[in-house]
Amino acid sequence: MLPDGRGNILTPLEQTLLDTIQDAFPLEERPYRVLTDVLNGRGEGETVTEQAVFEAVENLRNSGIVRRIGGIYDSQKLGFISRLCAGKVSDVDKFATAVNGIPAITHNYVRSHEYNVWFTVIAESEGEIRAVVEGLCSTTDLHDVHILAATKKFKINTVMGKGADERNEDSRDSIGALSLQNDSGNDDRGVQFVTALSSSDRARIRIACGDIPHTLTPFADWGVPIEALRDDFVQKRMRRFGAILRHQDAGFAFNAMVCFDAPGSAGDVLAQKPYVSHCYERPSFEGFPYTLYAMMHAQSAAELETFIKGAAESIGSPDYVVLHSLRELKKTSFDFFA
């Protein structure tokens, strides 16, 4: 049995499911039955029942390790754009309160740098994003803000776990799971890539961005057609359907955004690291020459330092800066078409 980030003990079944359902939650009428069949088919350990699997997943959800189970959609494919913003704030608490009232801001962190707040804004246009930033500047002491587009995406994968890098690809296929699809496009032109969405599409996506019901038949009880969700994946609107974790509670309490002054080609190397969840190329700005951003996660400070040094060496030891995650002020999923 293994401890989570709070020192609680995860059973072997809970750990296996945690490592599986992040990118492999079955889009089936009885998803827990499918998971049960797969686990029993491996012939490892004791035979489990559908009810036992359901209860184990419920324990992970109720403990807070799993933030939600639902769809992770590509904002660009839905006609939205996402920007990372870096700025400086003295009164962090006032800033956090203001941000918490803005649905367009999904992530907000205090990091160990002169630019101490980094937050993500999702909207339908650059003008809307600028309006959000300008509003914050007028109501808080936020200043010297830089709005950063992702000029290239190398990896978007929040799948983490103690066994995440050892999961069997065959087991994913056997449950018909939707594994993560990295978008390696070189731009972020929003609506130019959108396929037409009907009113029913918008209603379904709005629901699917939430958390599935706590039942054995979640999709029927959600009122969301499974085939339509599968089509979202086929159309590349959805990146994956699975569990989103609270990394700290899942045992990954040490996190940092590491920014390198390195060519974009290095992003392909960093994307292969299992401890890197996100990797983007972004423009540099005055006083911040770094263009390659990688989010790294570890179970200890020493492990994180080892990961960072190893990553740097693997791409030629360029200059880099480590922005440790000091406080998580906000982390939510965007409510598309709310």
Secondary structure, DSSP 8 states (H G I E B T S, - for coil): -EE-TTS-EE-HHHHHHHHHHTT----SSSHHHHHHHHHHHTT-SS---HHHHHHHHHHHHHTTSEEEEEEEE-TGGGT-EEEEEEEE-S-HHHHHHHHHT-TTEEEEEEESSSS-EEEEEEESSHHHHHHHHHHHHHHSS-EEEEEE--SEEEEE-----TTGGG--HHHHHHTT---------S---GGGG-----HHHHHHHHHHTS---SSSSHHHHHT--HHHHHHHHHTTSEEEEEEEE-TTTTT--EEEEEEE---TTHHHHHTT-TTEEEEEE---BTTB---EEEEEEESSHHHHHHHHHHHHHHTT---EEEEEEEEEEEE----TT-
